[in-house]
Amino acid sequence: MSNEEIEVALPFNNASLVQYSDNSIVIRTIMSKPTGYISVAAFAVGESLEGKISPFNTMLQIIEGEAEVVIGGESYIVGESHSIIIHANLRSTLIAKTPFKVLTTVIKSGYE
C-alpha cells in the first residue's frame, strides 16, 4: 500500500492511481486523517478481502469492473459506477469475480 497522499488541488483519475497485479490486491491511500480515510484498490480476478469488520460505516464505489460484496451474509453484485454502503460493525467480504477497482471512503467522525 502506498502511504503517499495525493497532492491537493490537482485533478487526478481515481482508476489510474492503481494498476492490476496478478494474484494481488494493490491499495493506494488518497487521503488519511484522524477522522477517516479514502483509498483506491485494484483487485485481480480471484482475489478477496474476507471477513472484515469495521467500527465505522464504509462506502465502496466501484470505479472499474464488477465486485461481489457480501455484507452480513447477504451477497450483492456491484458494478462499475455503482456504490454500496457497509454499515458499521457488520462483517463484509469483497470478492473479485472479474478484475475491479474500488474507491473506499471511511468517515470516523460521529462515532465517538
MARBA-3410 file (N, C-alpha, C, O; in Angstrom, 1 decimal):
112
0.8,-1.2,0.0,0.0,0.0,0.0,0.9,1.2,0.0,1.8,1.3,0.8 ~ 0.6,2.2,-0.9,1.3,3.4,-0.9,0.8,4.3,0.1,-0.4,4.6,0.2 ~ 1.6,4.9,1.0,1.2,5.8,2.0,1.3,7.3,1.6,1.0,8.2,2.3 ~ 1.8,7.5,0.4,1.9,8.9,-0.1,0.6,9.4,-0.6,0.0,8.9,-1.5 ~ 0.1,10.4,0.1,-1.2,11.0,-0.3,-1.1,11.8,-1.6,0.0,12.2,-2.0
-2.2,11.9,-2.2,-2.3,12.7,-3.5,-2.2,14.2,-3.2,-2.7,14.7,-2.1 ~ -1.5,14.9,-4.0,-1.3,16.3,-3.8,-2.7,17.0,-4.0,-3.4,16.8,-4.9 ~ -2.9,18.0,-3.0,-4.2,18.7,-3.1,-4.3,19.7,-4.2,-3.2,20.2,-4.7 ~ -5.5,20.0,-4.6,-5.8,21.0,-5.6,-5.3,20.6,-7.0,-5.1,21.5,-7.9 ~ -5.0,19.4,-7.3,-4.6,18.9,-8.6,-5.5,17.8,-9.0,-5.7,16.8,-8.3
-6.2,17.9,-10.2,-7.1,16.9,-10.7,-6.3,15.5,-10.9,-5.1,15.5,-11.3 ~ -7.0,14.4,-10.6,-6.5,13.1,-10.9,-7.6,12.1,-11.2,-8.7,12.4,-11.0 ~ -7.2,11.0,-11.8,-8.1,10.0,-12.2,-8.0,8.8,-11.2,-6.9,8.2,-11.1 ~ -9.1,8.5,-10.5,-9.0,7.5,-9.5,-8.5,6.2,-10.0,-7.7,5.5,-9.4 ~ -9.1,5.7,-11.1,-8.7,4.4,-11.7,-7.2,4.3,-12.1,-6.7,3.2,-12.0
-6.6,5.4,-12.4,-5.2,5.3,-12.8,-4.2,5.3,-11.7,-3.0,5.2,-11.9 ~ -4.7,5.5,-10.4,-3.8,5.5,-9.3,-3.3,4.2,-8.9,-2.2,4.1,-8.3 ~ -4.0,3.1,-9.3,-3.5,1.7,-9.0,-3.6,0.9,-10.3,-4.5,1.1,-11.1 ~ -2.7,-0.1,-10.4,-2.8,-1.0,-11.6,-3.0,-2.4,-11.1,-2.6,-2.7,-9.9 ~ -3.6,-3.2,-11.9,-3.8,-4.6,-11.5,-2.5,-5.3,-11.5,-1.6,-5.0,-12.3
-2.3,-6.3,-10.6,-1.2,-7.1,-10.5,-1.7,-8.5,-10.2,-2.5,-8.7,-9.4 ~ -1.2,-9.5,-11.0,-1.6,-10.9,-10.9,-1.6,-11.4,-9.4,-0.6,-11.1,-8.7 ~ -2.7,-12.0,-9.0,-2.8,-12.7,-7.7,-2.5,-11.7,-6.6,-2.0,-12.0,-5.5 ~ -3.0,-10.4,-6.8,-2.8,-9.4,-5.8,-3.9,-8.4,-5.6,-4.8,-8.3,-6.5 ~ -3.9,-7.7,-4.5,-4.7,-6.5,-4.2,-3.8,-5.4,-4.0,-2.9,-5.4,-3.1
-3.9,-4.4,-4.9,-3.0,-3.2,-4.8,-3.8,-2.1,-4.2,-4.9,-1.7,-4.8 ~ -3.3,-1.4,-3.2,-4.1,-0.4,-2.5,-3.2,0.9,-2.4,-2.0,0.8,-2.2 ~ -3.8,2.0,-2.6,-3.2,3.3,-2.5,-4.0,4.2,-1.7,-5.2,4.4,-2.0 ~ -3.4,4.9,-0.8,-4.1,5.9,0.1,-4.2,7.2,-0.7,-3.2,7.7,-1.2 ~ -5.4,7.7,-0.8,-5.6,9.1,-1.4,-5.5,10.1,-0.3,-4.8,11.1,-0.5
-6.2,9.9,0.8,-6.2,10.8,1.9,-6.4,10.0,3.2,-7.2,9.1,3.3 ~ -5.6,10.4,4.3,-5.8,9.8,5.6,-5.7,10.8,6.6,-4.7,11.5,6.8 ~ -6.8,10.9,7.4,-6.9,11.9,8.5,-7.4,11.1,9.8,-7.9,10.0,9.6 ~ -7.3,11.7,10.9,-7.8,11.1,12.1,-9.3,10.8,12.1,-9.8,9.9,12.7 ~ -10.0,11.6,11.2,-11.5,11.4,11.1,-11.9,10.5,10.0,-13.1,10.3,9.8
-10.9,9.9,9.3,-11.3,9.0,8.2,-10.3,8.9,7.1,-9.2,9.5,7.2 ~ -10.6,8.1,6.1,-9.6,7.9,5.0,-10.4,7.6,3.7,-11.5,7.2,3.7 ~ -9.6,7.8,2.6,-10.1,7.5,1.3,-8.9,6.7,0.6,-7.8,7.2,0.7 ~ -9.3,5.6,0.0,-8.2,4.8,-0.7,-8.8,4.2,-1.9,-10.1,4.1,-2.1 ~ -8.0,3.8,-2.8,-8.4,3.1,-4.0,-7.6,1.8,-4.1,-6.4,1.7,-3.8
-8.3,0.7,-4.6,-7.7,-0.6,-4.6,-8.0,-1.2,-6.0,-9.1,-1.0,-6.5 ~ -7.1,-2.0,-6.4,-7.2,-2.9,-7.6,-7.2,-4.3,-7.2,-6.2,-4.8,-6.7 ~ -8.2,-5.1,-7.5,-8.3,-6.5,-7.1,-8.1,-7.3,-8.4,-8.9,-7.1,-9.4 ~ -7.2,-8.2,-8.4,-7.0,-9.2,-9.5,-8.1,-10.2,-9.4,-8.6,-10.5,-8.3 ~ -8.5,-10.8,-10.5,-9.6,-11.8,-10.5,-9.2,-12.9,-9.6,-8.1,-13.4,-9.5
-10.2,-13.3,-8.8,-10.0,-14.4,-7.8,-9.5,-13.9,-6.4,-9.6,-14.7,-5.5 ~ -9.1,-12.7,-6.3,-8.7,-12.2,-5.0,-9.9,-11.7,-4.2,-10.9,-11.4,-4.7 ~ -9.7,-11.8,-2.8,-10.8,-11.3,-2.0,-10.2,-10.7,-0.7,-9.1,-11.0,-0.3 ~ -11.0,-9.9,-0.1,-10.7,-9.3,1.3,-11.9,-9.8,2.1,-13.0,-9.3,2.0 ~ -11.6,-10.8,3.0,-12.6,-11.6,3.7,-12.8,-11.2,5.1,-11.8,-11.0,5.8
-14.0,-11.2,5.6,-14.3,-11.2,7.0,-14.0,-9.9,7.7,-13.8,-9.9,8.9 ~ -13.9,-8.8,7.0,-13.5,-7.5,7.6,-14.7,-7.0,8.4,-15.8,-7.0,8.0 ~ -14.4,-6.5,9.6,-15.4,-5.8,10.4,-14.8,-4.4,10.8,-13.8,-4.3,11.4 ~ -15.5,-3.4,10.4,-15.1,-2.0,10.7,-16.1,-1.4,11.7,-17.3,-1.6,11.6 ~ -15.5,-0.6,12.7,-16.4,0.1,13.6,-17.1,1.3,13.0,-17.8,2.0,13.7
-16.8,1.5,11.7,-17.3,2.7,11.0,-18.1,2.4,9.8,-17.8,1.3,9.2 ~ -19.0,3.2,9.4,-19.7,3.0,8.1,-18.6,3.2,7.0,-17.7,4.0,7.1 ~ -18.7,2.4,5.9,-17.8,2.4,4.8,-18.6,2.5,3.5,-19.5,1.7,3.3 ~ -18.2,3.4,2.6,-18.8,3.4,1.3,-17.8,2.9,0.3,-16.7,3.4,0.2 ~ -18.3,2.0,-0.5,-17.5,1.5,-1.6,-18.1,2.0,-2.9,-19.3,1.9,-3.2
-17.2,2.5,-3.8,-17.6,3.0,-5.1,-16.8,2.2,-6.1,-15.6,2.3,-6.2 ~ -17.4,1.3,-6.9,-16.7,0.5,-7.9,-16.5,1.5,-9.1,-17.4,2.0,-9.7 ~ -15.2,1.7,-9.4,-14.8,2.6,-10.5,-14.4,1.9,-11.8,-14.2,2.5,-12.8 ~ -14.3,0.6,-11.7,-13.9,-0.2,-12.9,-14.3,-1.7,-12.5,-13.9,-2.2,-11.5 ~ -14.9,-2.4,-13.5,-15.2,-3.8,-13.3,-16.4,-4.0,-12.5,-17.4,-3.2,-12.4
-16.4,-5.2,-11.8,-17.6,-5.6,-11.0,-17.1,-6.4,-9.8,-16.2,-7.2,-9.9 ~ -17.7,-6.2,-8.7,-17.4,-6.9,-7.5,-18.6,-7.6,-6.8,-19.7,-7.1,-7.0 ~ -18.3,-8.7,-6.1,-19.3,-9.3,-5.3,-19.0,-8.8,-3.9,-17.9,-8.9,-3.4 ~ -20.0,-8.2,-3.2,-19.8,-7.6,-1.9,-20.8,-8.4,-1.0,-22.0,-8.4,-1.2 ~ -20.2,-9.0,0.0,-21.1,-9.8,1.0,-21.1,-9.0,2.3,-20.0,-8.7,2.9
-22.3,-8.6,2.7,-22.4,-7.8,3.9,-23.4,-8.6,4.8,-24.5,-8.8,4.5 ~ -22.9,-8.9,6.0,-23.7,-9.7,7.0,-24.4,-10.9,6.4,-25.5,-11.2,6.7 ~ -23.7,-11.6,5.5,-24.2,-12.8,4.9,-25.0,-12.6,3.6,-25.3,-13.6,2.9 ~ -25.4,-11.4,3.3,-26.1,-11.1,2.0,-25.1,-10.7,0.9,-24.2,-9.9,1.1 ~ -25.3,-11.3,-0.2,-24.4,-11.1,-1.4,-25.0,-10.0,-2.3,-26.2,-10.1,-2.7
-24.2,-9.1,-2.8,-24.6,-8.1,-3.8,-23.6,-8.0,-4.9,-22.4,-8.1,-4.6 ~ -24.0,-7.9,-6.1,-23.1,-7.7,-7.2,-23.1,-6.2,-7.5,-24.2,-5.6,-7.7 ~ -22.0,-5.5,-7.4,-21.9,-4.1,-7.6,-21.0,-3.8,-8.8,-19.8,-4.2,-8.8 ~ -21.6,-3.1,-9.8,-20.9,-2.9,-11.0,-20.3,-1.5,-11.1,-20.5,-0.6,-10.2 ~ -19.5,-1.3,-12.1,-18.9,0.0,-12.4,-19.8,1.2,-12.3,-21.0,1.1,-12.7
-19.4,2.2,-11.6,-20.1,3.5,-11.4,-21.3,3.3,-10.4,-22.1,4.2,-10.3 ~ -21.3,2.2,-9.6,-22.2,2.0,-8.6,-21.5,1.9,-7.2,-20.4,1.6,-7.2 ~ -22.3,2.2,-6.2,-21.8,2.2,-4.8,-22.6,1.4,-3.9,-23.8,1.1,-4.2 ~ -22.0,1.1,-2.7,-22.8,0.4,-1.7,-22.2,0.8,-0.4,-21.0,1.1,-0.2 ~ -23.0,0.9,0.7,-22.6,1.3,2.0,-22.6,0.1,2.9,-23.6,-0.6,3.0
-21.5,-0.1,3.6,-21.4,-1.2,4.6,-21.6,-0.5,6.0,-20.8,0.3,6.4 ~ -22.6,-1.0,6.6,-22.9,-0.4,8.0,-21.8,-0.8,9.0,-21.3,-1.9,8.8 ~ -21.5,0.0,9.9,-20.5,-0.2,10.9,-20.9,-1.6,11.6,-22.0,-1.9,11.8 ~ -19.8,-2.3,12.0,-19.9,-3.5,12.8,-20.5,-4.7,12.1,-20.8,-5.7,12.8 ~ -20.6,-4.6,10.8,-21.1,-5.8,10.1,-19.9,-6.4,9.3,-19.1,-5.7,8.8
-19.9,-7.8,9.3,-18.8,-8.5,8.6,-19.0,-8.3,7.1,-20.1,-8.4,6.6 ~ -17.9,-8.0,6.4,-18.0,-7.8,5.0,-16.9,-8.5,4.3,-15.8,-8.7,4.8 ~ -17.2,-8.9,3.0,-16.2,-9.6,2.2,-16.3,-9.0,0.8,-17.4,-8.8,0.3 ~ -15.2,-8.7,0.1,-15.1,-8.2,-1.3,-14.5,-9.4,-2.1,-13.4,-9.9,-1.7 ~ -15.1,-9.7,-3.2,-14.6,-10.8,-4.0,-14.5,-10.4,-5.5,-15.5,-9.8,-6.0
-13.4,-10.6,-6.1,-13.2,-10.2,-7.5,-13.6,-11.4,-8.4,-12.7,-12.3,-8.6 ~ -14.8,-11.4,-8.9,-15.2,-12.3,-9.9,-14.6,-12.0,-11.2,-14.3,-12.8,-12.1 ~ -14.3,-10.7,-11.4,-13.6,-10.1,-12.5,-12.6,-9.1,-11.9,-12.8,-8.7,-10.8 ~ -11.6,-8.7,-12.6,-10.8,-7.6,-12.0,-11.6,-6.4,-11.8,-12.5,-6.0,-12.6 ~ -11.4,-5.7,-10.6,-12.1,-4.5,-10.4,-11.3,-3.5,-9.5,-10.4,-3.9,-8.9
-11.7,-2.2,-9.7,-11.1,-1.2,-8.8,-12.2,-0.5,-8.0,-13.3,-0.3,-8.5 ~ -11.9,-0.2,-6.8,-12.8,0.3,-5.8,-12.2,1.5,-5.1,-11.1,1.5,-4.7 ~ -13.1,2.5,-4.9,-12.7,3.7,-4.1,-13.5,3.5,-2.8,-14.7,3.3,-2.7 ~ -12.7,3.5,-1.7,-13.3,3.2,-0.3,-13.2,4.5,0.5,-12.1,5.2,0.5 ~ -14.3,4.9,1.1,-14.4,6.1,1.9,-14.9,5.7,3.3,-15.9,5.1,3.4
-14.1,6.0,4.3,-14.5,5.7,5.7,-14.5,7.0,6.5,-13.5,7.8,6.5 ~ -15.6,7.3,7.1,-15.7,8.5,7.9,-15.8,8.1,9.4,-16.8,7.4,9.8 ~ -14.9,8.5,10.2,-14.9,8.1,11.6,-15.6,9.1,12.5,-16.1,8.7,13.6 ~ -15.7,10.3,12.1,-16.4,11.3,13.0,-17.8,10.9,13.3,-18.5,10.4,12.4 ~ -18.2,11.2,14.5,-19.6,10.9,14.9,-19.8,9.6,15.6,-20.9,9.2,15.9
-18.7,8.8,15.7,-18.8,7.5,16.3,-18.1,7.4,17.7,-18.0,6.4,18.3 ~ -17.7,8.6,18.2,-17.0,8.6,19.5,-18.0,8.1,20.6,-17.5,8.1,21.8
END
